Amino acid sequence: MAKEDLLTLDGLIDEILPDGRFRVLLENDHKIIAYTAGRMRRHRIRSVVGDRVQVEMTPYDLEKGRIIFRERTPGAGPGGGGPRRGNRR
C-alpha cells in the first residue's frame, strides 16, 4: 500500500491496554485501538493517558491504527520539566 493511501487523524489517548496498545479517541468521536510505531519505540518515546497523538490508519480497517507522533506537552520528556535543584552534597 502506498503512503498516500493512508489516513492521518488526530486523537487523544484514552486508555492504555496490555501488549503496548492504546485506546485512542479520535477527533470525530470514534474509538480505535492503536499501537506505537517502530520509530517511536526505537527512540523510547513514551505515551500516557491524555497525550495528543497523530494516528495513521488504512482505509480498509478503520478500527486499528498506528501512533506516529506524540505532541509535546509542557513537563513531558527528559528531566520532567519540574523545578531544577542543584546536586549539592
C-alpha positions in Angstrom: 0.0 0.0 0.0 1.3 3.4 -0.9 1.9 6.0 1.7 -0.6 8.3 0.0 -3.4 5.8 0.7 -3.1 6.1 4.5 -5.3 8.3 6.6 -3.8 10.6 9.2 -6.0 11.7 12.1 -5.5 13.4 15.4 -6.7 11.9 18.7 -6.3 11.6 22.4 -5.0 8.6 24.3 -8.0 7.3 26.4 -6.7 4.1 27.9 -3.5 2.0 28.0 -4.1 -1.6 27.1 -1.8 -4.6 27.5 0.8 -5.5 24.8 1.8 -1.9 24.1 -1.6 -0.9 22.6 -3.7 2.1 23.3 -7.4 3.0 23.0 -7.4 6.4 21.2 -10.4 8.7 20.9 -10.3 10.4 17.6 -11.5 14.0 16.8 -14.5 12.6 15.1 -15.5 10.7 18.3 -14.6 7.3 17.1 -12.6 5.0 19.4 -9.8 2.8 17.9 -7.1 0.5 19.0 -3.6 1.8 18.1 -0.1 0.7 18.6 3.2 2.6 18.8 5.1 2.9 15.6 8.6 1.3 15.5 10.4 4.6 15.2 8.7 5.9 18.4 9.7 2.6 20.1 13.3 2.9 18.9 13.6 6.4 20.3 11.9 5.4 23.5 9.1 7.9 23.2 6.5 7.1 25.9 2.8 7.9 25.7 0.4 8.3 28.7 -3.3 8.8 29.1 -4.2 12.3 27.9 -1.5 12.7 25.3 -2.5 14.2 22.0 -1.3 11.9 19.1 -1.4 11.5 15.4 -2.7 8.2 14.2 -2.1 6.6 10.8 -4.8 4.3 9.5 -5.6 2.3 6.4 -8.9 2.9 4.7 -9.6 -0.9 4.8 -9.6 -1.3 8.5 -11.0 1.8 10.4 -10.8 0.1 13.8 -7.0 -0.1 14.1 -4.2 2.4 13.7 -0.5 3.2 14.3 0.6 6.1 16.6 3.2 8.0 14.5 3.5 11.2 16.5 3.0 12.4 20.1 2.6 16.1 20.6 4.9 17.6 23.1 3.4 18.8 26.3 5.0 21.1 28.9 6.6 19.0 31.6 7.0 15.9 29.5 10.2 14.3 28.4 13.7 14.1 29.9 14.0 15.9 33.2 10.3 16.0 33.9 10.0 19.7 33.4 9.8 20.4 37.1 11.9 23.0 39.1 15.6 22.3 38.9 17.6 21.7 42.0 21.4 21.5 42.2 23.2 18.4 43.1 24.6 19.7 46.4 26.1 17.4 49.0 
